[in-house]
Amino acid sequence: MRIVSRGRGEEGRERMTLVPENVDDLWHLSYVLEPGDLVSGDTTRRIQRDDDQMRDTGGEREHLHVTLEVEDVEFARFANRLRVGGVIVGCSREDQLGHHHTINVEERNEFTIEKHFKKDQKDRLEEAEQASENPDVAIATVEEGAAYIHTVQQYGTKEYGSFTRPTGKGEYARPRSELFAELGSALSHLDVDAVILAGPGFTKQDARDYVEENYPEVAEKLTVVDTSGVGDRGVHEVLKRGAVDEVQTQTRISKEAELIDELMENIAQGAKAAYGIEQVAEAAEFGAVETLLVLDERLRDERQGRGDWDVDVNDVIESVEQKGGDVTVFSAEFAPGEQLKNLGGIAAILRYRMQ
């Protein structure tokens, strides 16, 4: 994310001009924008002609600069765009005021947000700005007969590819080099700055030796880590151990994995933990919250009036921050976020046991 400028808008709103640089940035913005915000940018719109002398052709598209009062936001990940819909409240053509329109925000498109930013929303944009300087990372996990590649993204990890080749003994066994060749070839086509190679036993060492001999450009990026599993399980182990942090210091998901593990351990011990909105709100009121964990999609729903919590989540966050606690907003796209969702979308690591 590139933050081009900051300023003040009307009615106490803040103004921020941004350029999203990748799909991660668009995803972040989908959790920052809310109904009632103002969004300005260049767009095209079909204009109906009122000239009686012209044959009605159904309208022609014109390039316009518009300001929308936001009504809805949709992150279309597979189209690599953010759809922002609302009512036109400012436009280079006055006859379009009051009409509904949708701006498609894509990578490298400059646009301006004007809103009453909440602290966690500004933090999210600033973290995205810092993350744009981080290296891109892939995690390859390998065991006998199978290999997996995941890419590390700010909204979680994504499986890039999986390969299976029966190895060892037997009628259908294939040379291990076939599996390693597929893995090396796939990694060579990934535009990343670092590759973490992980897995149990000695298979990953043999895979590294093969890659070093046949794909030296990939080998230069390799870091080897021991894990007991592969696939999603292996990736979680890599994140938990902080291996990604060594090459991507600003990654958020390794922090989430560490926090959710600490929370679950505290819950298992019946110790310093709270989960569910009622327990967490009570702990926040007493100043017992050391770290608040809240799910981004649940936070968005509650703020936009689509949730069912009886407590205002903004009051809980403000209470935690005023009493010296930390707030971490979890991604619903990653495994720790799924665990948090199963706990009601909000939980807390406490300074002391409440009961």
C-alpha positions in Angstrom: 0.0 0.0 0.0 1.3 3.5 -0.8 -0.1 6.3 1.2 0.1 9.3 -1.1 -1.2 12.0 1.2 -3.2 12.7 4.4 -5.4 15.6 5.2 -8.6 16.8 6.9 -12.1 16.6 5.4 -15.3 18.1 6.4 -17.2 17.4 9.7 -14.0 16.2 11.4 -13.3 13.4 8.9 -9.8 12.5 7.9 -8.8 12.3 4.3 -6.3 9.7 2.9 -5.2 9.2 -0.7 -4.0 5.7 -1.4 -2.6 3.5 -4.1 -3.1 -0.2 -3.5 -0.1 -2.1 -4.9 -1.3 -5.7 -4.8 -4.4 -7.9 -4.0 -3.4 -7.9 -0.3 -4.0 -4.2 -0.2 -7.4 -4.5 -1.8 -8.3 -7.1 0.9 -7.2 -4.7 3.7 -9.3 -1.9 2.2 -12.4 -4.2 2.3 -12.2 -4.2 6.1 -11.5 -0.4 6.4 -14.3 0.9 4.2 -17.8 1.2 5.8 -21.2 2.6 4.8 -21.2 6.4 5.1 -17.6 6.8 4.1 -16.7 9.0 1.2 -14.6 7.5 -1.7 -13.4 9.5 -4.6 -11.7 8.3 -7.8 -11.7 8.1 -11.6 -14.3 5.8 -13.2 -16.4 5.3 -16.3 -20.2 5.6 -16.4 -22.8 5.1 -19.1 -24.5 8.4 -19.8 -28.0 8.6 -21.3 -28.4 11.3 -23.9 -31.4 13.6 -23.6 -30.8 15.4 -26.9 -34.0 14.8 -29.1 -31.9 15.1 -32.2 -29.8 12.1 -31.2 -30.9 8.5 -31.7 -31.0 6.7 -28.4 -28.1 4.3 -28.4 -28.5 3.2 -24.8 -25.9 5.6 -23.6 -22.1 6.0 -24.0 -19.4 5.5 -21.4 -17.7 8.6 -20.3 -14.7 9.1 -18.0 -15.7 10.8 -14.8 -14.3 11.7 -11.4 -16.8 10.9 -8.8 -17.3 10.9 -5.0 -19.5 8.2 -3.6 -21.1 7.9 -0.2 -20.4 4.2 0.4 -23.2 1.8 0.8 -21.5 -1.6 0.1 -18.1 -3.0 -0.4 -17.1 -6.3 -2.0 -13.6 -7.8 -2.3 -13.5 -9.8 -5.5 -10.3 -11.7 -4.9 -10.3 -13.7 -8.1 -10.9 -10.6 -10.2 -8.2 -8.7 -8.3 -10.5 -5.8 -7.6 -12.5 -4.0 -4.9 -16.1 -3.0 -5.8 -17.3 0.1 -3.9 -20.9 0.9 -4.4 -22.9 3.9 -3.3 -24.6 7.2 -4.2 -22.8 9.9 -6.2 -22.4 13.0 -4.0 -19.8 14.7 -6.1 -19.1 14.4 -9.8 -17.5 16.2 -12.7 -21.0 16.1 -14.3 -23.6 17.6 -12.0 -26.5 15.8 -13.7 -25.1 12.5 -12.3 -25.5 13.5 -8.6 -27.8 11.3 -6.6 -27.4 8.3 -8.9 -26.1 5.0 -7.7 -22.7 3.9 -9.1 -19.9 1.4 -8.4 -16.2 2.2 -8.5 -13.9 -0.8 -9.3 -10.7 -0.2 -7.4 -7.8 -2.2 -8.8 -4.1 -2.4 -8.2 -2.2 0.8 -9.0 -5.5 2.9 -9.0 -5.2 6.0 -6.9 -8.3 7.0 -4.9 -9.2 8.9 -1.8 -11.0 7.9 1.4 -12.6 10.4 3.7 -14.0 9.0 6.9 -13.8 8.9 10.7 -11.0 6.4 11.0 -10.9 4.1 14.0 -7.4 3.4 15.4 -7.3 -0.3 14.2 -8.3 0.8 10.7 -5.4 3.3 10.5 -3.1 0.7 12.0 -4.1 -1.7 9.3 -3.4 0.7 6.4 0.0 1.6 8.0 0.9 -2.0 8.4 0.0 -2.6 4.8 2.3 0.3 3.8 5.2 -1.3 5.8 4.4 -4.8 4.4 4.9 -3.6 0.8 8.7 -3.5 1.6 8.7 -7.1 2.8 10.0 -10.0 0.8 7.5 -12.4 -0.7 7.8 -15.9 0.9 6.8 -19.4 -0.2 6.7 -22.4 2.2 7.4 -25.8 0.6 6.7 -28.8 2.8 7.8 -32.3 1.7 7.7 -35.9 2.9 8.1 -39.2 1.3 5.8 -39.3 -1.8 4.2 -35.8 -1.4 5.1 -32.1 -1.5 3.1 -28.9 -1.1 3.7 -25.3 -1.8 2.0 -22.4 0.0 2.5 -18.7 -0.6 2.4 -16.3 2.4 0.1 -13.4 1.9 -1.2 -10.8 4.3 -4.7 -12.2 4.3 -3.4 -15.7 5.0 -1.6 -18.5 3.3 -2.7 -19.9 -0.1 -1.9 -23.3 -1.5 -0.1 -22.8 -4.8 0.4 -26.5 -5.7 0.6 -30.1 -4.4 2.4 -33.1 -5.9 2.2 -36.8 -5.1 4.5 -39.5 -6.4 4.5 -43.0 -4.9 8.1 -43.7 -3.8 9.9 -46.4 -2.0 9.2 -50.1 -3.0 6.4 -51.7 -4.9 4.9 -52.0 -8.4 3.9 -48.4 -8.7 6.9 -46.8 -7.0 8.6 -44.0 -8.8 12.1 -42.5 -8.3 12.1 -39.7 -5.7 13.8 -37.5 -8.1 10.5 -37.2 -10.0 8.8 -35.6 -7.0 11.8 -33.3 -6.3 11.9 -32.3 -10.0 8.2 -31.2 -9.9 8.8 -29.3 -6.7 11.9 -27.6 -8.0 10.2 -26.6 -11.3 7.2 -25.1 -9.5 9.4 -23.1 -7.1 11.4 -21.8 -10.0 8.3 -20.3 -11.6 7.3 -18.5 -8.4 8.3 -14.9 -8.1 9.3 -14.9 -4.5 12.3 -13.6 -2.6 12.6 -16.5 0.0 11.6 -20.1 0.2 11.2 -22.1 3.4 11.7 -25.8 2.9 10.2 -27.9 5.7 9.0 -31.3 6.6 9.8 -34.4 8.8 12.8 -36.7 8.6 15.5 -36.6 5.9 13.3 -36.2 2.8 13.5 -32.4 2.9 17.3 -32.6 3.0 17.4 -34.8 -0.1 14.9 -32.4 -1.7 17.3 -29.5 -0.9 20.3 -31.4 -2.4 18.3 -32.0 -5.6 17.2 -28.3 -5.8 20.7 -27.1 -5.2 22.0 -29.3 -8.1 19.3 -28.6 -10.6 17.7 -25.3 -9.6 20.6 -23.2 -8.1 18.6 -19.9 -8.5 15.9 -21.4 -6.1 18.6 -22.9 -3.8 19.9 -19.4 -3.1 16.6 -18.5 -1.5 16.2 -21.6 0.6 15.9 -21.9 4.4 15.4 -25.4 5.8 13.1 -26.0 8.9 12.1 -29.1 10.7 8.4 -29.8 11.1 6.5 -32.9 12.1 3.9 -32.5 9.3 3.4 -31.2 5.8 0.6 -29.3 4.0 -1.5 -27.0 6.2 -0.2 -28.6 9.4 3.4 -28.1 8.3 2.7 -24.5 7.4 1.2 -23.8 10.8 4.3 -25.2 12.4 6.6 -23.0 10.3 4.6 -19.9 11.2 4.5 -20.9 14.9 8.2 -21.3 15.1 8.8 -17.8 13.6 10.7 -19.1 10.5 8.8 -16.7 8.3 9.5 -13.8 10.6 13.2 -14.2 9.8 12.6 -13.2 6.2 9.4 -11.3 6.6 9.5 -9.3 9.8 6.1 -7.7 9.4 4.1 -10.8 8.6 0.9 -10.7 10.7 -0.1 -14.4 10.4 2.8 -15.8 12.3 1.8 -13.5 15.2 -1.7 -14.7 15.0 -0.6 -18.3 15.1 1.5 -17.6 18.2 -1.3 -15.7 20.0 -4.0 -18.3 19.2 -1.7 -21.1 20.6 -1.2 -19.1 23.8 -4.9 -18.5 24.1 -5.8 -22.2 23.6 -3.1 -23.3 26.1 -4.6 -20.9 28.7 -8.1 -22.1 28.0 -6.9 -25.8 28.4 -5.4 -24.9 31.8 -8.5 -23.0 32.9 -6.3 -20.0 33.4 -5.9 -16.5 32.0 -8.3 -16.5 29.1 -11.8 -15.3 28.1 -13.8 -15.8 25.0 -17.2 -14.8 23.7 -18.4 -11.2 23.8 -19.9 -11.3 27.3 -16.8 -12.7 29.0 -14.4 -10.5 27.0 -16.5 -7.3 27.7 -16.4 -8.1 31.4 -12.7 -8.7 31.4 -12.1 -5.4 29.5 -14.3 -3.5 32.0 -12.1 -4.8 34.9 -8.8 -3.9 33.0 -7.9 -7.6 32.9 -7.2 -7.8 29.1 -3.6 -8.1 28.1 -4.3 -8.9 24.5 -7.7 -8.7 22.7 -8.2 -11.0 19.8 -11.0 -10.1 17.4 -11.9 -11.5 14.0 -11.9 -9.0 11.1 -15.1 -10.2 9.4 -17.0 -10.3 12.7 -15.6 -6.8 13.6 -16.8 -5.5 10.2 -20.3 -7.1 10.6 -20.8 -5.6 14.1 -19.7 -2.2 13.1 -22.1 -2.2 10.1 -25.0 -3.4 12.2 -25.2 -6.9 10.8 -24.0 -8.7 14.0 -25.9 -9.9 17.0 -23.7 -8.9 19.9 -25.4 -7.0 22.7 -22.2 -5.1 23.5 -20.7 -2.4 21.2 -17.4 -3.8 20.1 -15.9 -0.4 19.6 -16.5 0.3 23.4 -14.7 -3.0 24.2 -11.7 -2.1 22.0 -11.5 1.5 23.4 -11.7 0.1 27.0 -8.8 -2.4 26.3 -6.6 0.3 24.7 -7.3 2.9 27.5 -6.3 0.3 30.1 -3.0 -0.5 28.4 -4.0 -3.7 26.5 -3.1 -4.6 23.0 -5.6 -5.3 20.2 -4.9 -7.8 17.4 -7.4 -8.1 14.5 -7.3 -11.6 13.1 -7.7 -12.6 9.4 -10.7 -14.9 8.8 -8.7 -16.3 5.8 -6.1 -18.1 7.9 -6.3 -21.1 10.3 -5.9 -19.1 13.6 -8.8 -16.9 12.4 -10.9 -20.1 12.0 -10.1 -21.1 15.5 -11.1 -17.7 16.8 -14.3 -17.9 14.8 -15.2 -21.1 16.7 -14.8 -19.2 19.9 -17.3 -16.6 18.9 -15.0 -14.3 17.0 -13.6 -12.5 20.0 -11.3 -13.7 22.9 -8.7 -12.3 25.2 -5.4 -13.3 26.9 -5.8 -12.0 30.4 -3.4 -10.4 32.9 -4.9 -12.5 35.7 -7.6 -15.1 36.2 -11.0 -13.6 36.5 -12.7 -16.4 38.6 
